[in-house]
Amino acid sequence: MIAYGSLGKLFHLKEFSTELQKQNVQVKLVKDIDFSRGFPSKNISDWVNGDKKFKKLIKDFKPDAIFTDRQTHFALHSIKSGIPTFILLRGHYWQEYFWGMKTLGKNFKTRCIIWLRNRISEKVFRDATGIIPICEYLENVVKEHYPKQNTGVFLEGINSERWYHAKKMELKHPCVGLVQDANWWGKTKELLVLEDVLQKMPNVNFYWAGDGQYRKQITDKLEKFDNFKWLGRLEYPEKIREFLETVDIYALITGMDLAPLTLKEAQLMEKPVIATDVGGNKEMMVDGKTGYLVKEGNSEDIIKKITKLLEDKNFADKMGKEGEKFIKQEFNWELVAKKFLETINPYLKIK
């Protein structure tokens, strides 16, 4: 059984489910809060009867394992049921908690909610059968916090057939495209390094597709430059595909990322990529072959790499083609599903 929390990730979990079924695994995909709720839910009845629907779900489906992508009451009830429970960890939870308390926790009520949710998360991390992070970097982080916990890397796959050549948008060239949201300051603040880049590269246009609670802190600084334009969120995947088709270079300028999907999507669109050398970015590309890693906080490094790609189009085109090949080889769903089953099989109680 696979339980999801974010609708934004449902698309990819459906593809994963489909591939598991091809591997002769019966799969049921459910939304966690449809079957399990609890404190701090606004509905008091959820505190008492939060596992009623969950128990019926388990009785009807009888799963051999549960794979859930959030640390919620669903995961707690799953662990309590005795069914092997594996937690998909997409982000650097402990950094997110730190920044959440620092930037959002000034309000007492919000701080309490963040603290309570952290208690649930830590219990889930401690008692789950295993934690499955989305890159090797994050697996090492998990081991720092829970050295005795079972782990295995889930390199999330991507369906390359969905990333084909599309019509182009009307953008000024040469241009660099960025696709990233601004929901966590620890990641978002790195975009401020572009102030120096924009000033020193006035003839290169930068387009940012994305949004979030910290967006204004970035656009207030960058929109004073004529060669920067914020596009807001673009419809996924159609408009993102058109955007990536149009740009000359894709850039991920971030303070932390683990397995950024757009980095893979841009490579499938045969674009040379640039990414800040943090987290798991180096696992999603090949430095010097499919794109360039750049040093955190180093605007000169960004300028140097962009200049190289724009001045040598043949080299940039070659990088784009190598990127497509790399993603198709390493991140196809068949390979991901087989590795996942190899990871969880030792912990299953199948008779």
Phi, psi and omega in degrees: 000136178244126178247131181241158178244320184264127176296332179295337180260353182300320180308314185281327178290331175295318178295320177297316179300317179300318180290323177298321178296326176294336178269017178066035176251126176284130186232140171233124181256122184227157174270125190304314186286349175287342185235354182201125176222170178181182179301134012263046175300146179290336180271112184299328181297335178294333182292330185264316185250028186296340183252008184297310180292327179297314181299320178293319178302314181293320180296320183284318186267328180054062182288149174275339179204155177234131181239115184233144186259014175218155178264082186235186176298330176302314179296320178299314180293325178296314179298316180297330182290343181089357178282132179309123187239125182242132184256118175281119181253110184269331186233172177281085188306318188287327173290321179296321179295317179300310182290329177297315179292326183284320186257334182249345187276012179289330174280128187300317181297315180297319179299319179296317181296316178299319180294317181295318179294327177294322177300318178296314182300314182294325177293319178297313180300320184290320191257352180295159177296323179194157176248128184245091179283163187268006174198164182295323178304314182289330176298320178295324177296316178302316182296331177294323182271325181225076186299338181263358184282146176287138180221166175189142185275134176248091178282096187304131184279176178210139179275105185295337181294340181277352184244080183246167180296135185229176176293155185262153175275167177268096179235155177277136181248155357289152183217152177243130181251140176236133175233104179194147178269170184235062184256351183222117187298327179301329176272315191291325187301338180295337178299337180295343177295341181289345177306311182291323179296313181299321181292321185271350179233063185296340182267000177253130183263136181243128180238128180247121174253118182156174181199181179148175187294340180255010183302317185297325178298332179273310183294330177300330181271322189268334183287356175285350178263134182294337183265018175236137177219129175267128184259355187073192177280137177258147180300134183251134003263353190302305184289328176295320178299315179296321179296312180294327176298327188274321188291157178275326182220141171257134180233135173244100182256104193215150177274343176191128172211150184252306178215064187301123183295320182295334177294323177286319181297318180297322179291323176295334176274011176063037177257137171293141185241153174233134181216141176297135183281074177224159174054228183261013183303321182294342178275345183261003180204174177239110184301128180085350182242314178251355181168199182230138166274143178236152183288140180298133177074009186250095182293326181295325178293319178298313180300316181299315184287320177297316180300316179301315182290324180285329182277337182239083184297322180298318178295318180296318179297321179296318177300317180300317180292322178294325179295317178300315181298316181299313182294319179297324182284318190263342188232029175280148187296329179299313179296318180298314182296317180296318179294323179298313180296323177296325181290316187270338185306320180298342185255000181278155182249039181285129181268000000 
